[in-house]
Amino acid sequence: MGRMNETRQLYQLQEIDLETEEKRQRLREIEEQMAENVALTAAQENLAQEKELLAQRQKELRFAEWELDDLQAKMAQTEKRLYGGSVRSPRELTRLEEEVGHSKAQKRAREDNIIELMEDVERLQKAVDEHSSEVETLSREWQVLLEQLGTEAKELRKALANLEARRIEMAKPIPPAALQLYDILKEAKQGRAVARVERGMCQGCRITLPTMELQRARSSLVQCSSCDRILYVG
């Protein structure tokens, strides 16, 4: 019965180890998830770029409006000279007319440019407003999720501490040689060193056990001849 107890204890130890690894994996996932919110970061970066472009277009618009004001002031002076009667020279009048015509063409071009810039500013401002709202929503959702994940992580750490304490107690009565074999097989078999036997079949490799092997497994520590796992006949 001693050897039988060993295999049962090793199987129970494995159950603790598998549960521990499952919880550790979940804790790692939570910690990775809490480290960065990809969607929020992308939205924030996109918003920052849009704000930067909006500020640039607003600056260009102000500069274009200043240039237009300056041009209009110069046009007013030129037209005053042209139509004020102070200039008598035909050559000078012709030059002033050409200058006014050129200034009017510049004025139309600058007004068209201002309209385009205003449309850009309006479009970008709308995008900034929409994406600012999106970032605010994502930020609120992220804070809620962080609280939920933080609570789950806390519960997992508590559960892992309890599992570690149980494992220490569970391992105490198991002979060192059996523990060493278990640890070697656990490493080689992705955590499943012990295989339960059901209806004469090893559940590790799904192979039906020879009768003699099955009988030996009922009373002693036996490894499956197919997969090498420790057989546990429950």
C-alpha positions in Angstrom: 0.0 0.0 0.0 3.0 2.3 0.6 3.9 2.5 -3.1 0.2 2.9 -4.0 0.1 5.9 -1.6 3.2 7.3 -3.3 1.5 7.3 -6.8 -1.7 8.8 -5.3 0.4 11.5 -3.5 2.3 12.2 -6.7 -0.9 12.5 -8.7 -2.3 14.9 -6.1 1.0 16.8 -6.2 0.6 17.1 -10.0 -2.9 18.4 -9.6 -1.5 21.2 -7.4 1.4 21.9 -9.8 -1.0 22.0 -12.9 -3.3 24.4 -11.1 -0.3 26.5 -10.0 1.0 26.8 -13.5 -2.4 27.7 -14.8 -2.7 30.5 -12.3 0.8 31.6 -12.9 0.1 31.8 -16.7 -3.0 33.8 -16.1 -1.1 36.1 -13.8 1.5 36.7 -16.5 -1.2 37.5 -19.0 -2.8 40.0 -16.6 0.6 41.6 -15.9 1.3 41.9 -19.6 -2.2 43.3 -20.2 -1.9 45.8 -17.5 1.5 47.0 -18.8 0.1 48.5 -22.0 -3.2 49.3 -23.6 -2.5 49.0 -27.3 -5.8 50.6 -28.4 -5.5 53.5 -26.0 -1.9 54.1 -26.9 -2.6 54.1 -30.6 -5.6 56.5 -30.1 -3.5 58.8 -28.0 -0.7 58.9 -30.6 -3.1 59.5 -33.4 -4.7 62.3 -31.4 -1.4 63.9 -30.7 -0.5 63.8 -34.4 -3.8 65.4 -35.3 -3.4 68.1 -32.7 0.1 68.9 -34.0 -1.1 69.1 -37.6 -4.1 71.3 -36.5 -1.7 73.7 -34.7 0.5 73.9 -37.8 -2.5 74.6 -40.0 -3.8 77.2 -37.6 -0.4 78.9 -37.6 -0.3 78.8 -41.4 -3.8 80.3 -41.5 -2.9 83.2 -39.2 0.2 83.9 -41.3 -1.8 83.8 -44.5 -4.4 86.2 -43.0 -1.6 88.6 -42.0 -0.1 88.4 -45.5 -3.5 89.2 -47.0 -4.0 92.1 -44.6 -0.6 93.5 -45.5 -1.3 93.1 -49.3 -4.7 94.8 -48.9 -3.0 97.7 -47.1 -0.5 98.1 -49.9 -3.2 97.8 -52.5 -5.1 100.6 -50.8 -2.1 102.8 -50.9 -1.4 102.0 -54.6 -5.0 102.6 -55.6 -5.0 105.9 -53.7 -2.0 107.0 -55.7 -3.6 105.7 -59.0 -7.0 107.3 -58.5 -6.1 110.2 -56.2 -5.0 112.5 -59.0 -1.5 113.1 -57.6 0.2 111.1 -60.3 0.3 112.7 -63.7 2.9 110.7 -65.6 1.3 108.2 -68.1 4.3 105.8 -67.5 3.8 105.9 -63.7 0.0 105.5 -64.1 0.6 102.5 -66.3 3.0 101.0 -63.8 0.5 101.6 -60.9 -2.3 99.9 -62.9 -0.1 96.9 -63.6 0.8 96.8 -59.9 -2.8 96.9 -58.9 -3.7 94.2 -61.3 -0.9 92.0 -60.0 -1.9 92.7 -56.4 -5.5 91.7 -57.2 -4.3 88.4 -58.7 -2.2 87.8 -55.5 -5.2 88.7 -53.4 -7.4 86.1 -55.1 -4.7 83.4 -54.8 -4.2 84.2 -51.1 -7.9 84.2 -50.4 -8.2 80.8 -52.1 -5.3 79.6 -50.0 -7.0 80.9 -46.8 -10.3 79.2 -47.7 -8.4 75.9 -48.2 -6.6 76.4 -44.9 -9.9 77.2 -43.1 -11.4 74.0 -44.5 -8.4 72.1 -43.3 -8.6 73.6 -39.8 -12.3 72.9 -39.6 -11.8 69.3 -40.7 -8.9 68.7 -38.3 -10.7 70.4 -35.4 -13.6 68.0 -36.0 -11.3 65.0 -36.0 -9.5 66.2 -32.9 -12.9 66.7 -31.1 -14.1 63.2 -32.1 -10.8 61.5 -31.2 -10.5 63.4 -28.0 -13.9 61.9 -27.0 -12.7 58.5 -28.1 -9.6 58.8 -26.0 -11.6 59.8 -23.0 -13.9 56.8 -23.4 -11.0 54.4 -23.9 -9.3 55.9 -20.8 -12.4 55.4 -18.6 -12.8 51.8 -19.9 -9.1 51.2 -19.3 -9.3 52.4 -15.7 -12.3 50.1 -15.1 -10.4 47.2 -16.6 -7.3 48.0 -14.6 -9.3 47.8 -11.4 -10.8 44.4 -12.5 -7.4 43.0 -13.5 -5.8 44.3 -10.3 -8.5 42.6 -8.2 -8.0 39.3 -10.2 -4.2 39.5 -9.9 -4.5 40.0 -6.1 -6.8 36.9 -5.8 -4.4 34.9 -8.0 -1.4 35.8 -5.9 -3.3 34.8 -2.7 -4.3 31.5 -4.4 -0.7 30.8 -5.5 0.5 31.4 -1.9 -2.0 28.9 -0.7 -1.1 26.4 -3.4 2.6 26.7 -2.5 1.9 26.0 1.1 -0.2 23.0 0.2 2.5 21.7 -2.1 5.1 21.9 0.6 2.9 19.9 2.9 2.0 17.4 0.2 5.6 16.8 -0.8 6.8 16.1 2.8 5.8 12.4 3.1 6.9 11.5 -0.5 10.3 9.7 -0.7 13.0 11.9 -2.3 13.7 9.3 -5.0 10.0 9.4 -6.1 10.0 13.2 -6.0 13.2 13.3 -8.1 11.6 11.0 -10.7 8.5 13.1 -10.7 10.4 16.3 -11.3 12.4 14.8 -14.1 9.2 13.5 -15.8 7.3 16.8 -15.2 10.0 18.7 -17.1 10.0 16.2 -19.9 6.3 15.7 -20.2 5.1 19.4 -20.1 4.0 19.2 -16.5 2.2 15.8 -16.7 4.5 13.3 -15.0 1.7 11.1 -13.7 -0.9 9.5 -15.9 -4.2 8.2 -14.5 -5.2 4.7 -15.6 -8.8 4.3 -16.7 -10.3 1.1 -18.0 -6.9 -0.4 -18.3 -5.6 2.5 -20.5 -2.9 5.0 -19.8 -4.5 8.4 -20.1 -1.1 10.0 -20.9 -0.6 8.2 -24.2 -4.0 6.4 -24.6 -2.3 3.0 -24.9 -3.9 0.0 -23.3 -1.6 -1.4 -20.7 -0.4 -5.0 -20.7 -2.1 -7.1 -17.9 1.1 -7.6 -16.0 2.0 -3.9 -16.1 -1.5 -3.0 -14.9 -1.3 -5.4 -12.0 2.1 -4.0 -10.9 0.8 -0.5 -11.2 -2.0 -1.3 -8.7 0.5 -2.0 -5.9 3.7 -0.2 -6.8 5.3 2.8 -8.5 5.4 1.8 -12.2 6.1 3.8 -15.3 4.2 3.4 -18.5 6.1 1.2 -21.0 4.9 3.5 -23.8 5.2 7.1 -22.5 7.3 6.6 -19.3 4.8 8.5 -17.1 4.2 7.2 -13.6 0.9 5.2 -13.6 -1.8 6.0 -11.1 -4.6 3.6 -10.7 -7.3 5.6 -9.0 
